[in-house]
Amino acid sequence: ETGKSTRLKGNYPYELKQLTENINALLDHEQSRRQRYKNSLADLAHSLKTPLSVFRGELSNNHDINDLKKVGYEQLDRISTLVDYQLQRASTEGKSSLLAPVSLGEIIHKICSSLDKVYKNKNVSAQCEIERDALIHADEGDMFELLGNLLENAYKYSHRQVHVIATTTAETVKIRIEDDGAGIPARAANYVIKRGNRIDTQAEGQGIGLAIVSDIIMAYEGSIDLERGRLGGASFTIELPRH
């Protein structure tokens, strides 16, 4: 009656039971679709920050016009890819069953190359140990989002060191990303992966990155663990099925 209810509630005659259940299922689906579009818009805005930061940094520090053009085109291509990815993600649900293998090593090195530019003043030393056959049947955009958000967190909160290790078995791939920052309390692990929640309210951000990570891992039926790493900071371990 108020126009705010998202489901039909109350007691209805038996003859109308199936109809009300069908209407409620339709309303639930529509609400889920609206929330997915809303989340994708926020995720897109969050994802655009890195390529824009790379280009802004190059404009400030690099005076070679050819280098600027090269970086500019690279980041425009990345922005175009991000927009297409988020539009596709907003219109579909879950993981596709037909996915080609992608190289985690290539994705990680591309992300680190961009983050090296964004956090140039920190002189972060990123050490990567990636098995040569670290391949996974997954959407490349999903892997860029998943690893990009975790690596950006590691760069952002590290003092100087970031360590990435990727290993595989016949069935799974395991990726550990750790830094030498202050870390995240284990008791806060479930809190920080929920959309909008943040522990460090002094740093810039909207608490979206780890929620994106959680959404993607859930879609791939994987797992994520958070603990204090060997470098002293946060250590995220992700395990995903390879197929």
C-alpha positions in Angstrom: 0.0 0.0 0.0 2.9 2.4 0.7 4.6 1.5 -2.6 7.8 0.5 -0.8 7.1 -3.3 -0.5 9.2 -5.4 -2.9 7.2 -8.6 -2.4 3.6 -9.6 -2.1 2.9 -10.3 1.6 -0.1 -11.6 3.5 -2.5 -14.5 3.3 -4.0 -15.2 -0.1 -6.6 -17.8 -1.2 -5.1 -21.2 -2.2 -6.1 -20.5 -5.8 -3.8 -17.5 -5.9 -0.9 -19.1 -4.1 1.0 -20.1 -7.3 0.4 -16.7 -8.9 1.7 -14.8 -5.8 4.8 -17.1 -5.7 5.5 -16.4 -9.4 5.0 -12.6 -8.9 7.4 -12.7 -5.9 10.0 -14.6 -7.9 9.7 -12.0 -10.7 10.0 -9.2 -8.1 13.1 -10.8 -6.5 14.7 -11.2 -9.9 14.1 -7.6 -10.8 15.4 -6.4 -7.5 18.5 -8.5 -7.9 19.0 -7.1 -11.4 18.7 -3.5 -10.2 21.2 -4.2 -7.4 23.6 -5.7 -9.9 23.4 -2.6 -12.1 23.9 -0.4 -9.1 26.9 -2.4 -7.9 28.4 -2.5 -11.5 28.2 1.3 -11.7 30.1 1.7 -8.4 32.6 -1.0 -9.5 33.3 0.7 -12.8 34.0 4.0 -11.0 36.3 2.2 -8.7 38.1 0.4 -11.5 38.7 3.5 -13.5 40.8 5.0 -10.7 43.9 3.1 -11.6 44.2 3.9 -15.3 43.4 7.5 -14.6 46.0 7.7 -11.9 48.6 6.1 -14.2 47.9 8.7 -16.9 47.8 11.6 -14.4 51.1 10.5 -13.0 52.7 10.4 -16.4 51.4 13.8 -17.3 53.0 15.2 -14.2 56.3 13.4 -14.4 57.0 12.5 -18.0 57.7 15.2 -20.5 58.5 12.9 -23.5 55.5 13.4 -25.9 56.0 9.9 -27.4 56.0 8.2 -24.0 52.9 10.2 -23.0 51.1 9.2 -26.2 52.0 5.5 -25.7 50.8 5.5 -22.0 47.7 7.5 -23.0 46.6 5.0 -25.6 47.4 2.1 -23.3 45.2 3.5 -20.5 42.4 4.5 -22.9 42.4 0.9 -24.2 42.3 -0.3 -20.5 39.4 2.1 -19.8 37.5 0.9 -22.8 38.0 -2.7 -21.7 36.8 -1.9 -18.2 33.6 -0.3 -19.5 32.8 -3.2 -21.8 33.6 -5.7 -18.9 31.4 -4.0 -16.4 28.5 -3.7 -18.9 28.8 -7.4 -19.6 29.0 -8.2 -15.9 25.9 -6.2 -15.1 23.8 -8.0 -17.7 24.8 -11.5 -16.8 24.8 -13.6 -13.7 27.5 -15.9 -12.5 30.4 -17.5 -14.4 30.2 -18.6 -18.0 30.8 -22.3 -18.6 32.8 -21.8 -21.8 36.0 -19.9 -21.0 39.4 -20.0 -22.6 42.5 -20.3 -20.4 44.2 -17.1 -19.3 47.7 -16.6 -18.0 47.8 -15.3 -14.4 51.5 -14.4 -14.8 50.7 -12.0 -17.7 47.8 -10.4 -15.8 49.9 -10.0 -12.6 52.8 -8.4 -14.4 50.6 -6.0 -16.3 48.9 -4.9 -13.1 52.2 -4.5 -11.3 53.5 -2.4 -14.2 50.6 0.0 -13.9 50.8 0.1 -10.1 54.5 0.8 -10.2 53.6 4.0 -12.0 50.8 4.9 -9.7 52.9 4.4 -6.5 56.2 5.6 -8.0 57.0 7.8 -5.1 56.8 4.8 -2.6 59.4 2.8 -4.5 57.5 -0.4 -3.9 59.5 -3.6 -4.5 57.1 -6.2 -5.9 58.5 -9.7 -6.0 56.5 -12.2 -8.1 56.9 -16.0 -8.1 54.5 -17.3 -10.7 54.5 -20.9 -12.0 55.0 -21.0 -15.7 51.8 -23.0 -16.3 49.6 -20.8 -13.9 46.6 -20.9 -16.3 43.0 -20.7 -15.4 39.8 -21.1 -17.5 38.3 -17.8 -16.5 37.1 -14.4 -17.8 40.1 -12.3 -18.3 38.2 -9.2 -17.0 37.3 -11.0 -13.8 40.9 -11.9 -13.2 42.1 -8.3 -13.8 39.5 -7.1 -11.3 40.2 -9.8 -8.7 44.0 -9.5 -8.8 44.0 -5.8 -9.5 42.0 -4.9 -6.4 44.1 -7.2 -4.1 47.4 -5.9 -5.6 46.3 -2.3 -5.4 45.5 -2.8 -1.7 48.9 -4.4 -1.2 50.7 -1.4 -2.9 48.6 1.1 -1.1 49.1 -0.2 2.4 52.6 -1.6 2.1 55.7 0.3 3.4 58.0 -0.9 0.6 57.4 -4.6 -0.1 54.8 -6.7 -2.0 55.1 -10.4 -2.6 53.0 -12.5 -5.0 53.1 -16.3 -5.3 51.0 -18.3 -7.7 51.0 -22.1 -7.6 48.9 -24.8 -9.3 47.6 -28.3 -8.9 45.7 -30.3 -11.5 42.4 -28.9 -10.2 43.2 -25.5 -8.5 45.3 -22.4 -8.7 46.4 -20.7 -5.4 47.5 -17.1 -5.3 49.0 -15.4 -2.2 49.4 -11.6 -2.1 51.1 -10.1 0.9 52.7 -6.8 1.9 54.8 -5.4 4.7 52.2 -2.9 5.9 50.2 -2.7 9.2 48.0 -5.6 8.2 44.3 -6.3 8.8 43.1 -7.9 12.1 41.9 -11.5 11.5 38.6 -10.7 13.3 37.9 -8.0 10.7 38.2 -10.3 7.7 34.5 -10.8 7.2 33.8 -7.1 7.8 36.2 -5.7 5.2 34.9 -7.8 2.3 31.4 -6.5 2.6 30.6 -3.6 0.2 31.1 -0.2 1.7 33.0 -1.4 4.8 36.5 0.0 5.6 38.9 -0.2 8.5 41.2 2.6 7.4 38.9 5.6 7.2 41.8 8.0 6.7 42.9 6.7 3.3 40.8 7.5 0.2 38.3 4.9 -1.0 34.7 3.7 -0.7 35.2 0.2 0.6 34.4 -1.4 -2.8 37.6 -3.2 -3.8 37.5 -6.2 -1.5 33.7 -6.5 -2.1 34.4 -6.9 -5.8 37.0 -9.6 -4.9 34.5 -11.4 -2.8 31.8 -11.3 -5.5 34.2 -12.7 -8.1 35.5 -15.5 -5.9 31.9 -16.5 -5.0 31.0 -16.6 -8.7 33.9 -19.0 -9.3 33.1 -21.1 -6.2 36.6 -20.3 -4.8 37.8 -19.3 -1.4 39.8 -16.5 0.2 41.7 -16.4 3.5 43.2 -13.4 5.3 46.0 -13.7 7.8 49.1 -11.8 8.9 51.8 -12.6 6.3 55.5 -13.3 6.6 56.3 -9.7 5.7 54.3 -8.5 8.7 51.3 -7.1 6.8 48.1 -8.5 5.3 48.3 -11.8 3.4 45.4 -12.8 1.1 45.3 -16.4 -0.2 42.9 -17.1 -3.0 42.1 -20.6 -4.3 40.1 -21.1 -7.5 39.2 -24.1 -9.6 41.2 -24.1 -12.8 38.3 -25.2 -15.0 
